């Protein structure tokens, strides 16, 4: 082939390659935007809270991993809250909620999830962790530390979305350690509990999830528009929840011991939350059948424009007032 023809052929291949790469990027962006439109209706993909100090304590979990805790100690002997973030969310999102509860007399610790924020871990082929690590190492270590900081105080374990599921499981394992359990926008991810488009997207997510074990070795939440960079081991366990509708995974049976926790539970839902149908909320609460469950739904009257699955935490005045009233009742024994 003449040199000029080779040059023309190479240029055509280059242009075609760039075109295909651009189309792949566009398809990826459309997929990501599609997930975000359904699951994160907040008006912004950034949930950082600026202008506040980071009161971080570092504790050592049972496997030697360093776990950052955002610690907001209050004066007095109010109920203490250990708060667990949602999937893919950094602990700093909950600063305002923690400070408002602290101002109302309740100490709050927000536990950084492995792989996020100030955690030194980042998921990869060589850095894997699972729900078991959070349940067996991180949460017990955080509770041990809180009991030393606030001797004699009642302790509540709570969480946002995934954090609420972990709280439910741990409450069934160690009910005597906790005075209460808090759910914030906590709905189980079983795909059959969601309608049309949401159901299809959850099924799609479950279908492609195993591919990420091969490459890139972690779950790319930024690409998918759901979650963040996550350990693929943990997300494969989440996938089992999504498909089965049961808390059990990886051969565990009755992992969320039904009826074991008999204390007080506050479950707060938010209007405009596409990731929380009533069926999914009730499934998340189902292991707490022996508890005294209070269900609250917050709307514009309590939260203004800050509603939805995540956006409520950016300005949580209505949420903090609701939680503080419940915590005060635990402190006085009225619940």
Secondary structure, DSSP 8 states (H G I E B T S, - for coil): --HHHHHHHHHHHHHHHHHHHHHHHHHHHHHHHHHHHHH--SS-S-----S----EEEEE-TTS-EEEEEEE--SSS--EEEEE--TT--GGGGHHHHHHHHHTT--EEEE--TTSTT-S---BTTB---HHHIIIIIHHHHHHHHHHHSTT--EEEEEETHHHHHHHHHHHH-GGG-SEEEEES-----GGGS-HHHHHHHHHHHHHHTHHHHTTSSEEHHHHTSS-EE-HHHHHHHHHHHHH-SS--TT--SSS-TT---SEEEEEEETT-TT--HHHHHHHHGGGTTSEEEEEEE-HHHHTT--STTGGGGS-HHHHHHHHHHHHHHHHT--
